[in-house]
Amino acid sequence: MIKSTKSAIIHYYKEKVKHAQVSTTDLAILENANHENKLVEHNLVATQFLEEDIETVVAKLPQKCQKVYRLSRENHLNTKEIAAQMKISPKTVKNH
């Protein structure tokens, strides 16, 4: 009877330790996920501020420079395509 009680107690504590480790692991996963969510939110806010700053600077450029920039960065056109669309030389596109 003492041996079976001793075995039951050992089994009880082994199970308790196993559940404690799982809980600690789950907690670590949740903390990591929360940290990652905060990083994503931070990156989105930083991206928004950068986009606003870029727009402010682009708005101060001369009109033709603005158009070249927007065609290049927003429409993803290369120098030759911009030159053809604006009817200017590729070198002028590069200068803008």
C-alpha positions, 0 to 999 in steps of 0.5 A: 500500500505504501509503494502504491501511494508513493507511485501515485504521488510520483505520478501526480507530480510528474503530470503536474510538471508536464502540464506546467511545462506546457503552460509555460510553452503556451505562454511563451508562444502567446507572448511572442505572437503579441510581440509580433503583432506589436511589431507589425502595427509599428511597421504599418504606422512607420510606413504610413508616416514615410509615405506621407513624408515622401508625398510632401517632398514629391509635391514640392517638386516641379510638375514634370519631375513629379510626373516622372517620379510618379510614373517611375515609382507608382506606375513602375515604368522604366526610363524608356517607357516614361520617355515615350509617354512624355515624349521626351528623351530618356536622358531628360527622364534621368535628369528629372 
